[in-house]
Amino acid sequence: MDGFGSITWWGFSPALDLCQQHLPTNKNADVSVSLQDLQVEENPGSGDLNILLIGAGDLRHVLKTIAHSYRRPKQKINFYIIEQSLELYARQLLFLMIVLEPQDRMGLQEKTELFMELYGNTLVRQQSCEYIEKMAGELIKMVTDFDYLEKMLPIVDMSSLKFKERDFLEGIFKFWRNPDVQIYDAAKCWELRLRQHLGVRYDSRKGVFDWDYNMKLAERGAKVINKHEYSNWRDSGIAFEPREATYNTPNKTMASGRLLTNREGDKVPRRGYWGDIVVGPFLAHGIEAEDESLFKKQNGVYTKMATDITQYNILSMIHEIATKTKYVSPDTQSEVKQEKLTEITEEDEEQNVQLEDTLPVDKPLSRKYVPLRIEDVRIHFLPLNSAADLVKKSKFKELFNVVFFANSMVHHLTSDISSVFANKATVILETVKFMVDLQADKLKEFVDKITDMAKGAGCEVLDPCDPQSDAVAKFSFTR
C-alpha cells in the first residue's frame, strides 16, 4: 500500500462552492468558478441544480456550497454522492449531524473544534469519543428506520443504498458505539503504517517529513501549512489541536476494514488505519479563505497556520449554514462598526468556550438532538462504486449540471457517463498537484491524461490547467 492509503478520509483539493455566482477577487479565496462560467443551466421544468460528486471523500464541497447558498437566488440543490467505502458515508453522516447541532446542545466554537478533531486526528479528546458513541445510537436508528431518518435528517436520502450496505453501515455505527477503546489502537496502527511505508528510512523520518514539506507541499503552493504542524501530523496522526487538551483517545471513525494476505496466502480481514499518511487533512479547508488577513506575513513567514485557516473556514461554514449571514471573525471586530457586531450571534459564547468548560460535558448533550433545518437541499447517498451504473437508469439521464471527480476516480470519466450530464454542464476533475509521492513530471502527465479523457467524453477545456498550480481542471460539456 502506498502512502495515500486505500480509503480517502479527506480530499486532496480545497473546498469549492459549486454554485458560486461571482468570480473570486482574491487568489486565496476560492478556485471555483461562477455559474455563468460553469455553463450550468436549470433542469427543464424543475429548476433544481443537480450535482454529482464521485469519490470526494468528504463533504467539503457540499458544506461550502450549502453555506454560501443564501448569497444566491433561491434554488433547490440536489447532491448525489458516490464513494468507494461505507465508512466514508458513515463519517459524512456524522459530520452533518455535528454541523446541524442545535444551539442549546453545542455552541459554534465547540462544534468547530469537534469537527476538526474528528476530521483530521487519529487521536481525539475523551469527550469527543463520548460524542461519537452517543450519536452512533442515533445513526443506527436512522439507517434502520427511514421514517426516523426523514424526521431527524430530512436533508438526507439513503433510499438508493442496497440492504447489505445499510446493514454494513449499522455495523460501523455499532463499532463506534462500543465504549471499549482497546478494540482499535489508533496509535499502533499509525506507527505500523509509517514503518511499512518508510522502511529503512523510519529512524530518519523527520528528515523525510522535512523533504516532503519543503520540496513538494510548499513548492506546490501550500506554504501556509506550517512545517511543524505537518511534521507533527506525519509522526503522530494528530493534525489539529484547536485547544490545550489531551488528545489520547482513538478516533474510531477513522478505522476501516481491509483484506490482507497472510503467510498461508489466505485473505483475512483486518481493521486498522488505511488512509493517507503523507499529504494530510490540511488541504480541504486550510490553504484558502475569504479573509485575506489570514495570509499576512511577517519577515517572510505566514503569521497563521493551516490549523487557524481550517478553524476559520469550518466555523464560517457552520455559522453561515445556521444564520444565513456572513461570519466576521473576532480578529476583525476592531475594523467593523460597533452596530454590526450584532451580526455575530455567538461571539460572546466563542470567547467563553476558549476556557475549559466548567459544566459537565454531558449536560447539554443529554438534551434531545433536534437538528437545524436546511431548506432546498437534498443529499442522496448512492450505492458504492455505482458511477458506471448511472447510465443504466433513466432517472439520471441528462440530469447533472455539475460533476466532480476525485483524482482516484477519474477513470470513470468515459463517453458513456456523459449521458448523465445535463445539456450544459461542467465537469471538475481533481488533479494530483498535492500528491507528494508523485514527481513533478507525473503532475503534467496526469493533467494531459485527464484532458484527453474529458475530450473523449465530449467535454471542452473551460480554463487551461497548470499542473503545478491548479488543484482542479475544469471542463464544459454541451450537448
Secondary structure, 3 states (H helix, E strand, C coil): CCCCCCCCCCCCCCCCCCCCCCCCCCCCCCCCCCHHHHCCCCCCCCCCEEEEEECCCCCHHHHHHHHCHHHCCCCCEEEEEECCCHHHHHHHHHHHHHHCCCCCCCCHHHHHHHHHHHHHECEECHHHHHHHHHHHHHHHHHHHCHHHHHHHCCCEECCCCCHHHHHHHHHHHHHHHCCCHHHCCHHHHHHHHHHHHHHHHHHHHHHHHHHHHHHHHCCCCCCCCCHHHHHHHHHHCECCCCCCCCCCEECHHHCEEEEEECCCCCEEEEEECCCCCCCCCCHHHHCCCCCHHHHCEECCEECCCHHHHHHHHHHHHHHHHHHCCCCCCHHHHHHCCHHHHHHCCCHHHHHHCCCCCCCCCHHHHCCCCCCCCCCCEEEEECCCCCHHHHHHCHHHCCCEEEEEECCCCHHHCCCCHHHHEEEEEEEEEECCCCCCCCCHHHHHHHHHHHHHHHHHCCEEECCCCCCCCCCEEEEEEEC
